[in-house]
Amino acid sequence: MRIGFVRATGLMPQLVEAKIRWSLESSHPAQLVLESYLSTPAYPAHLRRLRAALSLRLDEYLALLTDALPMGSTVARPLGGCLLWVSFPQRVDATEIFLRAAKEGVVAVPGELFSAHPHFRNCFRINVGRALIPPRREELLRLCSIVHGAVQA
């Protein structure tokens, strides 16, 4: 299906150029295989299982974050998709939290990266597509602890 990824260190410009040069057209056989799969009952069944699994995962993330975040924080349940918007009290700068958290190996994305307007400076967007396994749970709890520290400062 010609699907994959590359983790490039220092070679990105060369890889981008090679990708453009070598794959200007899509694979017709791959498109036919994908079209065939999408038209079978297996695809809607897969989507139902995926939606159910993501809904449970979303509930797990919501419960964890709601319990662990400081007072004045909110977590918005999405109407669709698997991205949570977390808002902290107005005085909290999410970019500052991001920088502190990154030093501890925790990655969460400040909301202002997703808007041309500055009114998401106190927000994070968290992807709940990843299973809430113990290491991810610990990352989120460390993130919440850093936010607690910023609120108390």
Secondary structure, 3 states (H helix, E strand, C coil): CCCCCCCCCCCHHHHHHHHHHHCCCCCHHHHHHHHHHHCCCHHHHHHHHHHHHHHHHHHHHHHHHHHHCCCCCEEECCCCCCEEEEECCCCCCHHHHHHHHHHCCCCCEEHHHHCCCHHHCCEEEEECCCCCCHHHHHHHHHHHHHHHHHHHC
